[in-house]
Amino acid sequence: MAYKKFILPLLVIILVIISDRISKQWAVETLKGMPAESYLGDSFRIIYAENEGAFLSLGSELPENVRFWLLAIIPILAAGLRGRCCWDPGR
């Protein structure tokens, strides 16, 4: 029964990830190569930009294979280990 308290947060996380991927795909297909668009007297702009690093471009200067391991694989492993601790509190 303890697993039920993890279902809603897991569903929210999955929906956020799916929404993120869809919005990124939309941006690539719609905005890439287009000039910036300005709204409300230039207080709001839509412009295409790519960030190859993490938050605030952290790691963007690293080689691609190092960036992949540091920003993708290690966080996935850490989340998996954390999830295992939640599912099996005796560990």
Phi and psi in radians as a Rosetta constraint file:
Dihedral C 1 N 2 CA 2 C 2 CIRCULARHARMONIC -1.127 0.35
Dihedral N 2 CA 2 C 2 N 3 CIRCULARHARMONIC -0.436 0.35
Dihedral C 2 N 3 CA 3 C 3 CIRCULARHARMONIC -1.177 0.35
Dihedral N 3 CA 3 C 3 N 4 CIRCULARHARMONIC -0.378 0.35
Dihedral C 3 N 4 CA 4 C 4 CIRCULARHARMONIC -1.114 0.35
Dihedral N 4 CA 4 C 4 N 5 CIRCULARHARMONIC -0.535 0.35
Dihedral C 4 N 5 CA 5 C 5 CIRCULARHARMONIC -1.281 0.35
Dihedral N 5 CA 5 C 5 N 6 CIRCULARHARMONIC -0.160 0.35
Dihedral C 5 N 6 CA 6 C 6 CIRCULARHARMONIC -1.722 0.35
Dihedral N 6 CA 6 C 6 N 7 CIRCULARHARMONIC -0.210 0.35
Dihedral C 6 N 7 CA 7 C 7 CIRCULARHARMONIC -1.171 0.35
Dihedral N 7 CA 7 C 7 N 8 CIRCULARHARMONIC -0.846 0.35
Dihedral C 7 N 8 CA 8 C 8 CIRCULARHARMONIC -1.094 0.35
Dihedral N 8 CA 8 C 8 N 9 CIRCULARHARMONIC -0.857 0.35
Dihedral C 8 N 9 CA 9 C 9 CIRCULARHARMONIC -1.048 0.35
Dihedral N 9 CA 9 C 9 N 10 CIRCULARHARMONIC -0.645 0.35
Dihedral C 9 N 10 CA 10 C 10 CIRCULARHARMONIC -1.123 0.35
Dihedral N 10 CA 10 C 10 N 11 CIRCULARHARMONIC -0.746 0.35
Dihedral C 10 N 11 CA 11 C 11 CIRCULARHARMONIC -1.115 0.35
Dihedral N 11 CA 11 C 11 N 12 CIRCULARHARMONIC -0.710 0.35
Dihedral C 11 N 12 CA 12 C 12 CIRCULARHARMONIC -1.097 0.35
Dihedral N 12 CA 12 C 12 N 13 CIRCULARHARMONIC -0.776 0.35
Dihedral C 12 N 13 CA 13 C 13 CIRCULARHARMONIC -1.066 0.35
Dihedral N 13 CA 13 C 13 N 14 CIRCULARHARMONIC -0.782 0.35
Dihedral C 13 N 14 CA 14 C 14 CIRCULARHARMONIC -1.094 0.35
Dihedral N 14 CA 14 C 14 N 15 CIRCULARHARMONIC -0.754 0.35
Dihedral C 14 N 15 CA 15 C 15 CIRCULARHARMONIC -1.137 0.35
Dihedral N 15 CA 15 C 15 N 16 CIRCULARHARMONIC -0.656 0.35
Dihedral C 15 N 16 CA 16 C 16 CIRCULARHARMONIC -1.145 0.35
Dihedral N 16 CA 16 C 16 N 17 CIRCULARHARMONIC -0.755 0.35
Dihedral C 16 N 17 CA 17 C 17 CIRCULARHARMONIC -1.111 0.35
Dihedral N 17 CA 17 C 17 N 18 CIRCULARHARMONIC -0.772 0.35
Dihedral C 17 N 18 CA 18 C 18 CIRCULARHARMONIC -1.099 0.35
Dihedral N 18 CA 18 C 18 N 19 CIRCULARHARMONIC -0.772 0.35
Dihedral C 18 N 19 CA 19 C 19 CIRCULARHARMONIC -1.077 0.35
Dihedral N 19 CA 19 C 19 N 20 CIRCULARHARMONIC -0.701 0.35
Dihedral C 19 N 20 CA 20 C 20 CIRCULARHARMONIC -1.080 0.35
Dihedral N 20 CA 20 C 20 N 21 CIRCULARHARMONIC -0.806 0.35
Dihedral C 20 N 21 CA 21 C 21 CIRCULARHARMONIC -1.138 0.35
Dihedral N 21 CA 21 C 21 N 22 CIRCULARHARMONIC -0.713 0.35
Dihedral C 21 N 22 CA 22 C 22 CIRCULARHARMONIC -1.128 0.35
Dihedral N 22 CA 22 C 22 N 23 CIRCULARHARMONIC -0.782 0.35
Dihedral C 22 N 23 CA 23 C 23 CIRCULARHARMONIC -1.158 0.35
Dihedral N 23 CA 23 C 23 N 24 CIRCULARHARMONIC -0.625 0.35
Dihedral C 23 N 24 CA 24 C 24 CIRCULARHARMONIC -1.170 0.35
Dihedral N 24 CA 24 C 24 N 25 CIRCULARHARMONIC -0.727 0.35
Dihedral C 24 N 25 CA 25 C 25 CIRCULARHARMONIC -1.114 0.35
Dihedral N 25 CA 25 C 25 N 26 CIRCULARHARMONIC -0.723 0.35
Dihedral C 25 N 26 CA 26 C 26 CIRCULARHARMONIC -1.059 0.35
Dihedral N 26 CA 26 C 26 N 27 CIRCULARHARMONIC -0.763 0.35
Dihedral C 26 N 27 CA 27 C 27 CIRCULARHARMONIC -1.085 0.35
Dihedral N 27 CA 27 C 27 N 28 CIRCULARHARMONIC -0.747 0.35
Dihedral C 27 N 28 CA 28 C 28 CIRCULARHARMONIC -1.113 0.35
Dihedral N 28 CA 28 C 28 N 29 CIRCULARHARMONIC -0.799 0.35
Dihedral C 28 N 29 CA 29 C 29 CIRCULARHARMONIC -1.258 0.35
Dihedral N 29 CA 29 C 29 N 30 CIRCULARHARMONIC -0.536 0.35
Dihedral C 29 N 30 CA 30 C 30 CIRCULARHARMONIC -1.774 0.35
Dihedral N 30 CA 30 C 30 N 31 CIRCULARHARMONIC -0.713 0.35
Dihedral C 30 N 31 CA 31 C 31 CIRCULARHARMONIC -1.772 0.35
Dihedral N 31 CA 31 C 31 N 32 CIRCULARHARMONIC -0.414 0.35
Dihedral C 31 N 32 CA 32 C 32 CIRCULARHARMONIC -1.075 0.35
Dihedral N 32 CA 32 C 32 N 33 CIRCULARHARMONIC 2.234 0.35
Dihedral C 32 N 33 CA 33 C 33 CIRCULARHARMONIC 1.481 0.35
Dihedral N 33 CA 33 C 33 N 34 CIRCULARHARMONIC -0.081 0.35
Dihedral C 33 N 34 CA 34 C 34 CIRCULARHARMONIC -1.642 0.35
Dihedral N 34 CA 34 C 34 N 35 CIRCULARHARMONIC 2.627 0.35
Dihedral C 34 N 35 CA 35 C 35 CIRCULARHARMONIC -1.232 0.35
Dihedral N 35 CA 35 C 35 N 36 CIRCULARHARMONIC 2.771 0.35
Dihedral C 35 N 36 CA 36 C 36 CIRCULARHARMONIC -1.099 0.35
Dihedral N 36 CA 36 C 36 N 37 CIRCULARHARMONIC 2.527 0.35
Dihedral C 36 N 37 CA 37 C 37 CIRCULARHARMONIC -1.999 0.35
Dihedral N 37 CA 37 C 37 N 38 CIRCULARHARMONIC 2.371 0.35
Dihedral C 37 N 38 CA 38 C 38 CIRCULARHARMONIC -1.971 0.35
Dihedral N 38 CA 38 C 38 N 39 CIRCULARHARMONIC 2.469 0.35
Dihedral C 38 N 39 CA 39 C 39 CIRCULARHARMONIC -2.352 0.35
Dihedral N 39 CA 39 C 39 N 40 CIRCULARHARMONIC 2.764 0.35
Dihedral C 39 N 40 CA 40 C 40 CIRCULARHARMONIC 0.887 0.35
Dihedral N 40 CA 40 C 40 N 41 CIRCULARHARMONIC 0.934 0.35
Dihedral C 40 N 41 CA 41 C 41 CIRCULARHARMONIC 1.111 0.35
Dihedral N 41 CA 41 C 41 N 42 CIRCULARHARMONIC 0.680 0.35
Dihedral C 41 N 42 CA 42 C 42 CIRCULARHARMONIC 1.183 0.35
Dihedral N 42 CA 42 C 42 N 43 CIRCULARHARMONIC 0.316 0.35
Dihedral C 42 N 43 CA 43 C 43 CIRCULARHARMONIC -1.532 0.35
Dihedral N 43 CA 43 C 43 N 44 CIRCULARHARMONIC -0.184 0.35
Dihedral C 43 N 44 CA 44 C 44 CIRCULARHARMONIC -2.437 0.35
Dihedral N 44 CA 44 C 44 N 45 CIRCULARHARMONIC 2.201 0.35
Dihedral C 44 N 45 CA 45 C 45 CIRCULARHARMONIC -2.232 0.35
Dihedral N 45 CA 45 C 45 N 46 CIRCULARHARMONIC 2.550 0.35
Dihedral C 45 N 46 CA 46 C 46 CIRCULARHARMONIC -2.014 0.35
Dihedral N 46 CA 46 C 46 N 47 CIRCULARHARMONIC 2.104 0.35
Dihedral C 46 N 47 CA 47 C 47 CIRCULARHARMONIC -2.510 0.35
Dihedral N 47 CA 47 C 47 N 48 CIRCULARHARMONIC 2.515 0.35
Dihedral C 47 N 48 CA 48 C 48 CIRCULARHARMONIC -1.489 0.35
Dihedral N 48 CA 48 C 48 N 49 CIRCULARHARMONIC 2.266 0.35
Dihedral C 48 N 49 CA 49 C 49 CIRCULARHARMONIC -2.553 0.35
Dihedral N 49 CA 49 C 49 N 50 CIRCULARHARMONIC 2.566 0.35
Dihedral C 49 N 50 CA 50 C 50 CIRCULARHARMONIC -1.975 0.35
Dihedral N 50 CA 50 C 50 N 51 CIRCULARHARMONIC 2.450 0.35
Dihedral C 50 N 51 CA 51 C 51 CIRCULARHARMONIC -2.149 0.35
Dihedral N 51 CA 51 C 51 N 52 CIRCULARHARMONIC 1.897 0.35
Dihedral C 51 N 52 CA 52 C 52 CIRCULARHARMONIC -1.520 0.35
Dihedral N 52 CA 52 C 52 N 53 CIRCULARHARMONIC -0.093 0.35
Dihedral C 52 N 53 CA 53 C 53 CIRCULARHARMONIC -1.777 0.35
Dihedral N 53 CA 53 C 53 N 54 CIRCULARHARMONIC -2.732 0.35
Dihedral C 53 N 54 CA 54 C 54 CIRCULARHARMONIC -1.673 0.35
Dihedral N 54 CA 54 C 54 N 55 CIRCULARHARMONIC -2.681 0.35
Dihedral C 54 N 55 CA 55 C 55 CIRCULARHARMONIC -0.867 0.35
Dihedral N 55 CA 55 C 55 N 56 CIRCULARHARMONIC 2.245 0.35
Dihedral C 55 N 56 CA 56 C 56 CIRCULARHARMONIC 1.006 0.35
Dihedral N 56 CA 56 C 56 N 57 CIRCULARHARMONIC 0.553 0.35
Dihedral C 56 N 57 CA 57 C 57 CIRCULARHARMONIC 1.157 0.35
Dihedral N 57 CA 57 C 57 N 58 CIRCULARHARMONIC 0.345 0.35
Dihedral C 57 N 58 CA 58 C 58 CIRCULARHARMONIC -1.069 0.35
Dihedral N 58 CA 58 C 58 N 59 CIRCULARHARMONIC 2.231 0.35
Dihedral C 58 N 59 CA 59 C 59 CIRCULARHARMONIC 1.560 0.35
Dihedral N 59 CA 59 C 59 N 60 CIRCULARHARMONIC 0.005 0.35
Dihedral C 59 N 60 CA 60 C 60 CIRCULARHARMONIC -1.184 0.35
Dihedral N 60 CA 60 C 60 N 61 CIRCULARHARMONIC -0.345 0.35
Dihedral C 60 N 61 CA 61 C 61 CIRCULARHARMONIC -1.536 0.35
Dihedral N 61 CA 61 C 61 N 62 CIRCULARHARMONIC -0.140 0.35
Dihedral C 61 N 62 CA 62 C 62 CIRCULARHARMONIC -1.301 0.35
Dihedral N 62 CA 62 C 62 N 63 CIRCULARHARMONIC 2.685 0.35
Dihedral C 62 N 63 CA 63 C 63 CIRCULARHARMONIC -1.029 0.35
Dihedral N 63 CA 63 C 63 N 64 CIRCULARHARMONIC 2.634 0.35
Dihedral C 63 N 64 CA 64 C 64 CIRCULARHARMONIC -1.004 0.35
Dihedral N 64 CA 64 C 64 N 65 CIRCULARHARMONIC -0.723 0.35
Dihedral C 64 N 65 CA 65 C 65 CIRCULARHARMONIC -1.194 0.35
Dihedral N 65 CA 65 C 65 N 66 CIRCULARHARMONIC -0.647 0.35
Dihedral C 65 N 66 CA 66 C 66 CIRCULARHARMONIC -1.170 0.35
Dihedral N 66 CA 66 C 66 N 67 CIRCULARHARMONIC -0.766 0.35
Dihedral C 66 N 67 CA 67 C 67 CIRCULARHARMONIC -1.062 0.35
Dihedral N 67 CA 67 C 67 N 68 CIRCULARHARMONIC -0.714 0.35
Dihedral C 67 N 68 CA 68 C 68 CIRCULARHARMONIC -1.048 0.35
Dihedral N 68 CA 68 C 68 N 69 CIRCULARHARMONIC -0.853 0.35
Dihedral C 68 N 69 CA 69 C 69 CIRCULARHARMONIC -1.179 0.35
Dihedral N 69 CA 69 C 69 N 70 CIRCULARHARMONIC -0.749 0.35
Dihedral C 69 N 70 CA 70 C 70 CIRCULARHARMONIC -1.264 0.35
Dihedral N 70 CA 70 C 70 N 71 CIRCULARHARMONIC -0.643 0.35
Dihedral C 70 N 71 CA 71 C 71 CIRCULARHARMONIC -1.818 0.35
Dihedral N 71 CA 71 C 71 N 72 CIRCULARHARMONIC -0.144 0.35
Dihedral C 71 N 72 CA 72 C 72 CIRCULARHARMONIC -2.137 0.35
Dihedral N 72 CA 72 C 72 N 73 CIRCULARHARMONIC -1.040 0.35
Dihedral C 72 N 73 CA 73 C 73 CIRCULARHARMONIC -1.236 0.35
Dihedral N 73 CA 73 C 73 N 74 CIRCULARHARMONIC -0.859 0.35
Dihedral C 73 N 74 CA 74 C 74 CIRCULARHARMONIC -1.063 0.35
Dihedral N 74 CA 74 C 74 N 75 CIRCULARHARMONIC -0.800 0.35
Dihedral C 74 N 75 CA 75 C 75 CIRCULARHARMONIC -1.074 0.35
Dihedral N 75 CA 75 C 75 N 76 CIRCULARHARMONIC -0.630 0.35
Dihedral C 75 N 76 CA 76 C 76 CIRCULARHARMONIC -1.132 0.35
Dihedral N 76 CA 76 C 76 N 77 CIRCULARHARMONIC -0.767 0.35
Dihedral C 76 N 77 CA 77 C 77 CIRCULARHARMONIC -1.107 0.35
Dihedral N 77 CA 77 C 77 N 78 CIRCULARHARMONIC -0.741 0.35
Dihedral C 77 N 78 CA 78 C 78 CIRCULARHARMONIC -1.106 0.35
Dihedral N 78 CA 78 C 78 N 79 CIRCULARHARMONIC -0.741 0.35
Dihedral C 78 N 79 CA 79 C 79 CIRCULARHARMONIC -1.130 0.35
Dihedral N 79 CA 79 C 79 N 80 CIRCULARHARMONIC -0.668 0.35
Dihedral C 79 N 80 CA 80 C 80 CIRCULARHARMONIC -1.127 0.35
Dihedral N 80 CA 80 C 80 N 81 CIRCULARHARMONIC -0.746 0.35
Dihedral C 80 N 81 CA 81 C 81 CIRCULARHARMONIC -1.126 0.35
Dihedral N 81 CA 81 C 81 N 82 CIRCULARHARMONIC -0.707 0.35
Dihedral C 81 N 82 CA 82 C 82 CIRCULARHARMONIC -1.138 0.35
Dihedral N 82 CA 82 C 82 N 83 CIRCULARHARMONIC -0.723 0.35
Dihedral C 82 N 83 CA 83 C 83 CIRCULARHARMONIC -1.104 0.35
Dihedral N 83 CA 83 C 83 N 84 CIRCULARHARMONIC -0.654 0.35
Dihedral C 83 N 84 CA 84 C 84 CIRCULARHARMONIC -1.112 0.35
Dihedral N 84 CA 84 C 84 N 85 CIRCULARHARMONIC -0.686 0.35
Dihedral C 84 N 85 CA 85 C 85 CIRCULARHARMONIC -1.110 0.35
Dihedral N 85 CA 85 C 85 N 86 CIRCULARHARMONIC -0.622 0.35
Dihedral C 85 N 86 CA 86 C 86 CIRCULARHARMONIC -1.243 0.35
Dihedral N 86 CA 86 C 86 N 87 CIRCULARHARMONIC -0.634 0.35
Dihedral C 86 N 87 CA 87 C 87 CIRCULARHARMONIC -1.350 0.35
Dihedral N 87 CA 87 C 87 N 88 CIRCULARHARMONIC -0.521 0.35
Dihedral C 87 N 88 CA 88 C 88 CIRCULARHARMONIC -2.238 0.35
Dihedral N 88 CA 88 C 88 N 89 CIRCULARHARMONIC 1.362 0.35
Dihedral C 88 N 89 CA 89 C 89 CIRCULARHARMONIC -1.065 0.35
Dihedral N 89 CA 89 C 89 N 90 CIRCULARHARMONIC -0.287 0.35
Dihedral C 89 N 90 CA 90 C 90 CIRCULARHARMONIC -1.263 0.35
Dihedral N 90 CA 90 C 90 N 91 CIRCULARHARMONIC -0.213 0.35
